[in-house]
């Protein structure tokens, strides 16, 4: 069945690429940076990458988004520190923002490249050139041609931080006969939760390759904001008069429409000097201008932080009353600086939610909308421990935030319970390193 699934996939892939091309092209133009080293998508690598490969078989780690890339960098650092891997690392990324952060923070023995197109002739060339010791996917989707090529070449494929939501499970089950062969090629699977084991088993993953390692993202070891990023956030707080010493209401990883809704709620809460200041961090930084425009229509006067970065203190006493963060890699620092956190992508019409783990790890009181399906098990555990508030409307959100503002002890206790909920994931980074070590050793 595997060969038939590959044939069908390779027949449909060009058609799918053509259908998705217009939307992808618009996204690439908005975010920029996709033209850099474009040849890497076809297996044409820089001398640095080729030199690194020539010195020995590298470990190939793939991370799709910024959050996964940050986990991958933590993983590389832990591998180095433990001595589990001292050789070269090829870190592949999919987004331009992820690439920029990876190039800024990767060590000298790590080469950052684009993920190749999953076309048979491309991945064949890439695997021959990189000759990886193992392929490590961080919360990543399985690329059929790449996984199949690694399987044929005897290169183990390890998936870390794996989770399978009920929604994704239902989708995969409809195509079980076609996806099972590819899931069956996984050499090792580090699961976030015990409940994921049954769902992956139904998709063809053998029980002996599965191990519940927990979530690296939820593990406090080596997590949190980088000191220099935290220092920049402190500077912003000190120099922007509308932040000052006020408590901060953070709307994290918001999606279209959520900024305006949060802004309405925030403005209805304002009654005096004790009001919280509003900081909004859109999930995609290129949306920041649209988010600010939506907030202006609600009567707010938002400042884009990139503009403050250009003009500095000249804007510190301007006519602004809230902040929109349109730079990447700083969400952890703003989460640590916040007093209350609203998690985005959780209010209609959006579905699935963004992770509440960053705020929980920092011990912050968390409010979300009703749609947190992508993190169902974690959210259920936090709700059971009374460590978060899930609301169904803007009116309920206002009531929750008002209660926290008027009763700080209530908010502090809720944040502490959220922090304790993550204790099951303590040590996930170390367990993931051990799993990679076992894979590499065969």
Secondary structure, DSSP 8 states (H G I E B T S, - for coil): -HHHHHHHHHHHHHHHHHHHHHHHHHHHHHH--TTTTGGGGGT---HHHHHHHHTS--EEEEE-SHHHHHHHHHHHHHHHHHTS--S-EEEEESSHHHHHHHHHH--TTEEEEE-----HHHHHHHHHHH--SEEEEES----HHHHHHHHHHT-EEEEEEE---HHHHHHHHHTHHHHHHHHTT-SEEEESSTHHHHHHHTTT--GGGEEE---TTT--TT-S--HHHHHHHHHHHHH-TTTTTS-EEEEEEE-TTHHHHHHHHHHHH--STT--EEEEEESSGGGHHHHHHHHHHTT--EEEHHHHHHHGGGGTTSS--EEE--SSS-HHHHHHH-SEEEESS-STT--S----HHHHHTT-EEEE-S--GGGHHHHHHHHHTT--EE-SSHHHHHHHHHHHHH-HHHHHHHHHHHHHHGGGGTTHHHHHHHHHHHHHT-
